Amino acid sequence: MQDEASYVCDACGEEIVVPVDLSQGSSQEYVEDCPVCCVPNVIRVEFDDGRVTAWARRE
């Protein structure tokens, strides 16, 4: 299983790679500032059949 995922910042459009913690469950949601534009994003990470999917929306 992957230990990182990527999402596109809803504010600036940059692709951001984030580490994922598999021990926190198969469906996760948290807020993190974009490292490029500093706008807070609500990041959603899901694990399914060994694949990690992440996406974000502005907080």
N, CA and C atoms as an extended XYZ file, in Angstrom:
177
Properties=species:S:1:pos:R:3:atomname:S:1:resname:S:1:resid:I:1 pbc="F F F"
N         0.834       -1.185        0.000 N   MET     1
C         0.000        0.000        0.000 CA  MET     1
C         0.875        1.244        0.000 C   MET     1
N         0.367        2.295       -0.607 N   GLN     2
C         1.117        3.542       -0.713 CA  GLN     2
C         1.222        4.232        0.645 C   GLN     2
N         2.290        5.003        0.829 N   ASP     3
C         2.423        5.767        2.061 CA  ASP     3
C         2.385        7.266        1.800 C   ASP     3
N         2.029        7.662        0.564 N   GLU     4
C         1.801        9.067        0.256 CA  GLU     4
C         0.759        9.171       -0.853 C   GLU     4
N         0.160       10.358       -0.916 N   ALA     5
C        -0.867       10.622       -1.921 CA  ALA     5
C        -0.708       12.068       -2.367 C   ALA     5
N        -1.401       12.440       -3.419 N   SER     6
C        -1.346       13.825       -3.872 CA  SER     6
C        -2.745       14.352       -4.117 C   SER     6
N        -2.877       15.668       -3.969 N   TYR     7
C        -4.129       16.357       -4.261 CA  TYR     7
C        -3.785       17.670       -4.950 C   TYR     7
N        -4.770       18.286       -5.559 N   VAL     8
C        -4.582       19.585       -6.200 CA  VAL     8
C        -5.213       20.643       -5.304 C   VAL     8
N        -4.421       21.649       -4.952 N   CYS     9
C        -4.909       22.730       -4.096 CA  CYS     9
C        -6.047       23.448       -4.821 C   CYS     9
N        -7.164       23.615       -4.133 N   ASP    10
C        -8.336       24.264       -4.703 CA  ASP    10
C        -8.103       25.761       -4.921 C   ASP    10
N        -7.139       26.343       -4.217 N   ALA    11
C        -6.882       27.780       -4.328 CA  ALA    11
C        -5.879       28.118       -5.438 C   ALA    11
N        -4.749       27.409       -5.487 N   CYS    12
C        -3.692       27.790       -6.433 CA  CYS    12
C        -3.486       26.797       -7.570 C   CYS    12
N        -4.072       25.602       -7.466 N   GLY    13
C        -3.969       24.624       -8.542 CA  GLY    13
C        -2.708       23.783       -8.540 C   GLY    13
N        -1.871       23.948       -7.532 N   GLU    14
C        -0.639       23.158       -7.457 CA  GLU    14
C        -0.940       21.745       -6.957 C   GLU    14
N        -0.193       20.778       -7.473 N   GLU    15
C        -0.305       19.408       -6.978 CA  GLU    15
C         0.571       19.270       -5.738 C   GLU    15
N        -0.019       18.812       -4.655 N   ILE    16
C         0.667       18.698       -3.369 CA  ILE    16
C         0.730       17.219       -2.982 C   ILE    16
N         1.902       16.754       -2.597 N   VAL    17
C         2.096       15.380       -2.142 CA  VAL    17
C         2.120       15.397       -0.615 C   VAL    17
N         1.319       14.510       -0.012 N   VAL    18
C         1.235       14.436        1.441 CA  VAL    18
C         1.489       13.006        1.900 C   VAL    18
N         2.127       12.839        3.058 N   PRO    19
C         2.265       11.488        3.617 CA  PRO    19
C         0.916       11.043        4.159 C   PRO    19
N         0.669        9.752        4.143 N   VAL    20
C        -0.562        9.220        4.719 CA  VAL    20
C        -0.222        8.219        5.812 C   VAL    20
N        -1.041        8.216        6.840 N   ASP    21
C        -0.849        7.326        7.981 CA  ASP    21
C        -1.927        6.255        7.912 C   ASP    21
N        -1.570        5.084        7.470 N   LEU    22
C        -2.520        3.997        7.283 CA  LEU    22
C        -3.167        3.551        8.585 C   LEU    22
N        -2.527        3.812        9.714 N   SER    23
C        -3.068        3.383       11.000 CA  SER    23
C        -4.259        4.233       11.454 C   SER    23
N        -4.547        5.322       10.756 N   GLN    24
C        -5.632        6.212       11.160 CA  GLN    24
C        -6.982        5.880       10.523 C   GLN    24
N        -7.064        4.747        9.846 N   GLY    25
C        -8.336        4.306        9.295 CA  GLY    25
C        -8.411        4.461        7.785 C   GLY    25
N        -9.468        3.904        7.204 N   SER    26
C        -9.595        3.880        5.745 CA  SER    26
C       -10.210        5.144        5.182 C   SER    26
N       -10.752        6.002        6.018 N   SER    27
C       -11.338        7.259        5.577 CA  SER    27
C       -10.897        8.351        6.544 C   SER    27
N       -10.155        9.323        6.042 N   GLN    28
C        -9.589       10.366        6.897 CA  GLN    28
C        -9.916       11.740        6.339 C   GLN    28
N       -10.037       12.724        7.244 N   GLU    29
C       -10.249       14.106        6.831 CA  GLU    29
C        -9.526       15.015        7.810 C   GLU    29
N        -8.790       15.977        7.293 N   TYR    30
C        -8.069       16.907        8.154 CA  TYR    30
C        -7.832       18.213        7.404 C   TYR    30
N        -7.462       19.263        8.125 N   VAL    31
C        -7.192       20.576        7.536 CA  VAL    31
C        -5.686       20.799        7.538 C   VAL    31
N        -5.182       21.279        6.402 N   GLU    32
C        -3.757       21.571        6.278 CA  GLU    32
C        -3.585       22.758        5.341 C   GLU    32
N        -2.679       23.661        5.689 N   ASP    33
C        -2.383       24.795        4.810 CA  ASP    33
C        -1.588       24.328        3.608 C   ASP    33
N        -1.916       24.865        2.441 N   CYS    34
C        -1.150       24.570        1.235 CA  CYS    34
C         0.268       25.103        1.416 C   CYS    34
N         1.293       24.293        1.153 N   PRO    35
C         2.667       24.765        1.313 CA  PRO    35
C         3.080       25.783        0.254 C   PRO    35
N         2.282       25.955       -0.788 N   VAL    36
C         2.602       26.916       -1.855 CA  VAL    36
C         1.930       28.259       -1.599 C   VAL    36
N         0.597       28.262       -1.368 N   CYS    37
C        -0.130       29.525       -1.252 CA  CYS    37
C        -0.648       29.816        0.161 C   CYS    37
N        -0.485       28.875        1.085 N   CYS    38
C        -0.858       29.011        2.504 CA  CYS    38
C        -2.359       29.049        2.770 C   CYS    38
N        -3.199       28.753        1.787 N   VAL    39
C        -4.641       28.693        2.005 CA  VAL    39
C        -4.978       27.352        2.657 C   VAL    39
N        -5.790       27.350        3.722 N   PRO    40
C        -6.165       26.088        4.359 CA  PRO    40
C        -7.067       25.253        3.453 C   PRO    40
N        -6.787       23.964        3.383 N   ASN    41
C        -7.571       23.011        2.616 CA  ASN    41
C        -8.067       21.909        3.535 C   ASN    41
N        -9.299       21.457        3.306 N   VAL    42
C        -9.806       20.261        3.963 CA  VAL    42
C        -9.408       19.105        3.061 C   VAL    42
N        -8.552       18.241        3.565 N   ILE    43
C        -8.010       17.138        2.777 CA  ILE    43
C        -8.742       15.861        3.171 C   ILE    43
N        -9.176       15.141        2.175 N   ARG    44
C        -9.874       13.869        2.387 CA  ARG    44
C        -9.025       12.768        1.774 C   ARG    44
N        -8.734       11.731        2.556 N   VAL    45
C        -7.930       10.601        2.095 CA  VAL    45
C        -8.737        9.326        2.319 C   VAL    45
N        -8.788        8.485        1.293 N   GLU    46
C        -9.478        7.206        1.421 CA  GLU    46
C        -8.601        6.090        0.890 C   GLU    46
N        -8.684        4.936        1.553 N   PHE    47
C        -7.935        3.745        1.164 CA  PHE    47
C        -8.924        2.694        0.695 C   PHE    47
N        -8.669        2.096       -0.458 N   ASP    48
C        -9.563        1.076       -0.979 CA  ASP    48
C        -8.766        0.088       -1.816 C   ASP    48
N        -8.782       -1.180       -1.434 N   ASP    49
C        -8.094       -2.242       -2.167 CA  ASP    49
C        -6.634       -1.912       -2.471 C   ASP    49
N        -5.934       -1.357       -1.479 N   GLY    50
C        -4.521       -1.065       -1.645 CA  GLY    50
C        -4.208        0.242       -2.358 C   GLY    50
N        -5.246        0.986       -2.754 N   ARG    51
C        -5.031        2.273       -3.429 CA  ARG    51
C        -5.400        3.411       -2.504 C   ARG    51
N        -4.655        4.496       -2.603 N   VAL    52
C        -4.908        5.689       -1.796 CA  VAL    52
C        -5.397        6.793       -2.732 C   VAL    52
N        -6.496        7.428       -2.357 N   THR    53
C        -7.033        8.547       -3.118 CA  THR    53
C        -7.138        9.747       -2.189 C   THR    53
N        -6.709       10.917       -2.676 N   ALA    54
C        -6.803       12.142       -1.875 CA  ALA    54
C        -7.350       13.269       -2.733 C   ALA    54
N        -8.132       14.137       -2.120 N   TRP    55
C        -8.599       15.349       -2.784 CA  TRP    55
C        -8.823       16.405       -1.715 C   TRP    55
N        -8.982       17.637       -2.149 N   ALA    56
C        -9.093       18.747       -1.191 CA  ALA    56
C       -10.088       19.790       -1.685 C   ALA    56
N       -10.585       20.544       -0.715 N   ARG    57
C       -11.416       21.705       -1.000 CA  ARG    57
C       -11.009       22.792       -0.013 C   ARG    57
N       -11.259       24.035       -0.365 N   ARG    58
C       -10.925       25.125        0.549 CA  ARG    58
C       -11.713       24.994        1.844 C   ARG    58
N       -11.052       25.379        2.914 N   GLU    59
C       -11.735       25.324        4.203 CA  GLU    59
C       -12.766       26.435        4.281 C   GLU    59
